[in-house]
Amino acid sequence: MSEVGSPLHLVVMGVAGSGKSAIGRPLAQRLGVSFAEGDEYHPQANVDKMSTGTPLVDEDRWPWLRDLAAWTREHDQAGRSTVLTCSALKRSYRDVLREGLPATWFLHLHGDKGLMLQRMAVREHFMAPTMLESQLDTLEPLGDDEQGFVLDIVDPIEVIVDKALARLPRPQQARRI
């Protein structure tokens, strides 16, 4: 994901506790690109809802997803690649994130539910661990026509980052969808 040629944009996606931030930050650092923690873009109403264990509905998510897409688009227009963390649970959500940005790739972090619950229990975050089940129910796997790949969360962070870097295309290899 060098800054030479067309920028690439990577969305590190998955349910709560899958390690999106833990993987996204070092990926962006290793790539030398801009990073955004998607949770920081949630409006306070969304944070309040999730803090009480109430799952978001699509109407809650659309403005948030559009803000994330706008952040990525701004960087793209400036010729800069990005790494963004976002649950991106549904295909329709991913469609918003990649709208007008064909060089958007998705890294879906997937793994054992018990491991995710353990991680959620020890972290400081507004999302209640009880919401994991609703996220798993909502999750739609990447489609065959979506640019991206799935990595298991069982490996150490450094190994997952190395695997992701090995799978990412160079800008000239990005497949247009």
Buried (B, 14 or more C-beta within 10 A) or exposed (E): BEBEBBBBBBBBBBBBBBBBBBBBBBBBEBBEBBBBBBBEBBEEEBBEBBEEEBBBEEEBBEBBBBBBBEBBBEBBEEEBBBBBBBBBBBEEBBEBBBBEBEBBBBBBBBBEEEBBBEBBEEEEBEBBBEBBEBBEEBBEEBEEEBBBBBBEBEBEBEEBBBBBEEEBEEBEEBEEE
